[in-house]
Amino acid sequence: MRKEYDFSKGRRNPYAPLMKGKTRITIRLDDDIVAWFRQQVNDMGGGNYQTLINQALRRHMTSTSEPLEAVVRRVVRQELAGSPSRARRRRTQAA
């Protein structure tokens, strides 16, 4: 048996069963987000950071009771209310 094997030209077994209920996707996440999830897994003593991301998304998905449209409207109203340039425009238009 060799001490080291070269798997650089290896390919996945096309006949290997895929996990049911899982979809492989490509997603781009910020480096700090991935680093945080990896650190959480390390702090817990090991595991898979992707599973942790999946759990966080599921928790958010099941706990969100407010529709997305309502959240967006609320945030936009808060931003507009606190914007000094918007208030100046209103005063200028009223005059």
C-alpha positions in Angstrom: 0.0 0.0 0.0 1.3 3.5 -0.9 1.9 6.1 1.7 0.1 8.7 -0.4 -2.4 8.5 -3.2 -3.1 11.1 -5.9 -6.8 11.9 -6.2 -6.3 15.0 -8.3 -7.8 13.3 -11.4 -10.4 11.4 -9.4 -14.1 11.5 -10.3 -17.3 11.0 -8.3 -19.0 7.6 -8.7 -21.9 8.3 -11.1 -23.8 5.3 -9.6 -23.5 6.5 -6.0 -26.9 7.2 -4.5 -27.7 10.8 -4.0 -29.2 12.0 -0.7 -33.0 12.3 -1.0 -34.5 15.6 0.0 -31.2 17.5 -0.7 -30.3 19.6 -3.7 -26.8 20.6 -4.6 -26.5 24.3 -5.5 -23.8 26.9 -5.9 -24.3 29.9 -3.6 -22.0 32.8 -2.9 -21.8 33.9 0.7 -19.7 36.6 2.3 -16.4 35.3 3.7 -17.3 36.5 7.2 -20.6 34.6 7.2 -18.9 31.3 6.3 -16.1 31.9 8.8 -18.7 32.5 11.5 -20.5 29.3 10.8 -17.3 27.3 10.6 -16.2 28.8 13.9 -19.5 27.8 15.5 -19.0 24.2 14.3 -15.4 24.2 15.7 -16.7 25.6 19.0 -19.3 22.7 19.2 -16.5 20.2 18.7 -16.9 19.4 15.0 -19.6 18.8 12.4 -20.6 20.3 9.2 -21.0 24.1 8.7 -23.4 23.5 5.8 -25.7 21.7 8.1 -25.6 24.6 10.5 -26.4 27.0 7.7 -29.3 24.8 6.7 -30.6 24.7 10.3 -30.4 28.5 10.5 -32.3 29.0 7.3 -35.0 26.5 8.4 -35.3 28.2 11.8 -35.8 31.5 10.0 -38.2 30.1 7.5 -40.5 28.5 10.2 -40.3 31.5 12.6 -41.1 34.3 10.2 -44.7 35.2 10.7 -44.7 38.6 9.1 -45.0 38.6 5.2 -41.9 39.8 3.3 -43.9 42.7 1.8 -44.8 44.0 5.2 -41.2 43.8 6.4 -40.0 45.7 3.3 -42.7 48.4 3.8 -41.9 48.8 7.4 -38.1 49.1 6.8 -38.6 51.6 3.9 -40.9 53.7 6.1 -38.4 53.7 8.9 -35.6 54.7 6.5 -37.6 57.5 4.9 -38.7 58.9 8.3 -35.1 59.1 9.5 -33.7 60.6 6.3 -32.8 64.3 6.7 -32.5 64.8 2.9 -36.1 63.6 2.4 -37.4 66.0 5.1 -35.5 68.9 3.4 -37.1 68.0 0.1 -40.6 68.0 1.6 -40.0 71.4 3.2 -38.6 72.8 -0.1 -41.6 71.5 -2.1 -44.1 72.9 0.4 -42.6 76.4 0.2 
